[in-house]
Amino acid sequence: MGTWDTGPFDNDSAADFAGDLDDAKPEDREALIRGVLTRTIGATGWLTEGEEAVAAAALIASQCPGGDPIDTPYGPEEPMPALSDDLRTLADTALARITSDQAGAASNWVDPEDWKQWQANLNRLRAVLAPQSPSIPLLDVDQ
């Protein structure tokens, strides 16, 4: 596996996933994203698609308020369709699974000196993806 930086598409597996998304019909892209996230959440043992799940989460986060656009030559070249809102929770759960697996994706993705930056990138994605708390207006009660 080739890894060259801490971004969500900065490894061979994630870049290949971007290519798979480009090769898919626009209406099939969400299913590819959902599939990699679902398999990562349900995986036992080694997370074989952890890198792809991080890339998928970044694509979802890019469509959320406060999300960063995917601005890398290794990401998909074709535009992503508007993704379903329920993918936010799925992506956040997959990222939680990935960050809890210290011996898996993290250890193979980055060198130890880049660990903090990689973790900060995942935390940023999770902050954007986290389900929004409903805003409840305070009632003005006259006493």
Phi, psi and omega in degrees: 000137178254128178232137182229352178194186188261359181286165185294341178245015187268045172204163184300317183296316180292320178296322176295321177299319177300319177296320177298320178295319178297324181285338182280155173295147180308321181287348179261352186294319180297322179297323177296318179295313180299319182298314181293324178291315181297317179294324179293317179298318184274357184293143171244143183076222185295133177273093185289339181241026181300319180295318179294324180294322177296317178298317179298317179298321179295322177296318179294313181299329181295340179263001182263155173303131181084356180283151179270140176294154176278107185235070180214144177291350182265352178278179179300142176271331180276145179293145176275144174290166173297123185269149181298142181299329182294344178291337179301311181294319179300315180295318179298318179294320178295318178295323176298319178296318181293314182291337179278349183261075185299335182269355186259246187305316184299315184291335179265344184277313188232157172288154182307325181288343178261000185304314183297320179293318179299314180297320178297321178297317179292321178297322178297315177300315181296323179295323178287322184280336186309135179304134181285134175288136178294140179276119180251115180292143177285138179277139176267101183258122177281135181250000000 
